[in-house]
Amino acid sequence: MKALGIILAGGNSSRMKNLTDKRAISAMPVGCSYRSIDFTLSNMTNSHIQTVAVLSQYNARSLNEHLNSSKWWNFGRKQGGLFLFTPTVTADNSWWYRGTADAMWQNIDFLKRRHEPYVVIASGDCVYKMDFNPVLEYHISKQADITLVCAKAPEGDDLTRFGTVKLAEDGLLLDFEEKPMVAHSNIVSTGVYIIRRRKLIELLEQCNQEGRYNFVTDILVRYKGMKKIYGYMMDTYWSNIATVEAYYNTNMDFLKPEVRNFFFREEPKIYSKAYDLPPAKFNQGSDVHNSLIGSGSIINSRVENSVLFKKVFVGNNSVIKNSIIMNGAYIGDNVRVENCIVESNETLLSDTTYIGDGEIRIVSENNNRYGI
């Protein structure tokens, strides 16, 4: 594919509460086996994009560790590869990324050195599967300045956290409202854009000169009546995980056979960093229904309608129901967990109860299992 990829993975969201105290949103574990950024990286490599830059900033250590080798997504090449850019203090600039446009502008030398005619810009906090080649063909056929990929918002999702769009019959962008108080459309931007590389460089330089730093508000919204901006509708599964409720619901979606088969079994594949762990172990007394259990886990009790990530231990006579248990969590004996998200490496002491009443409860007790 004659395009390079840019993944915007530097943001934070207060709507994730303390789930992002340890990691960036793009590094959030999803679907028992993946990190959020794996979906965009896999879409890039499956679309034969050979050069991808990840722009990270907030709480980036976990994300950087996950991306310490490009081989998992087949970017380890002599030509192209996977590049990771974080804010850098120079003689001319000492700012952190002040927005999505500023993040790209601070790395504009990378764009200028490349030879690919087009750029695919995508966020790292969405769960979806997509071939970008048809989008590029659509972009070229429309002679568009910018093409944004759109989708119908998931049922019951909060539209005020998205950019909502209105499109003409031919796909031309008529209106774009960024996080409106009252949404007038259920069609939302997925955060995926295609633009000619030279045009992107020109717009980024102009934004910087004017003290504007956000790609959506300062380019898409500002130029919607001046540039030819088109929308491309996708009709497969798409979810943005940037709130606690959305993150929970997305993981619960993986318990549905159609969603699980779409990501786990249908081509093209979603790739992730591999870990050498034994299969999950189900001891006598375990009773597991409609759940995903990660490698290295040991189960001794009842687990129902839940997603357990890698190396989770569940003690005797416990009940895990409608919950997400992150990597390395230890759950003692006679513990009840319902409608919760349990943080990674967390310890839930024996004879305790954690129930989310009316909303998803985040369990982060910071107990020391070795000091008990």
Secondary structure, 3 states (H helix, E strand, C coil): CCEEEEEEECCCCHHHHHHHCCCCHHHCEECCCEEHHHHHHHHHHHCCCCEEEEEECCCCHHHHHHCCCCHHHCCCCCCCEEEEECCCCCCCCCCCCCCHHHHHHCCHHHHHHCCCCEEEEEECCEEECCCHHHHHHHHHHCCCCEEEEEEECCCCCCHHHCEEEEECCCCEEEEEEECCCCCCCCEEEEEEEEEEHHHHHHHHHHHHHCCCCCHHHHHHHCCCCCCCEEEEECCCCEEECCCHHHHHHHHHHCCCHHHHHHHHCCCCCCCCCCCCCCCCEECCCCEEECCEECCCCEECCEEECCEECCCCEECCCCEEECCEECCCCEECCCCEEECEEECCCCEECCCCEEECCCCCEEECCCCCHHHC
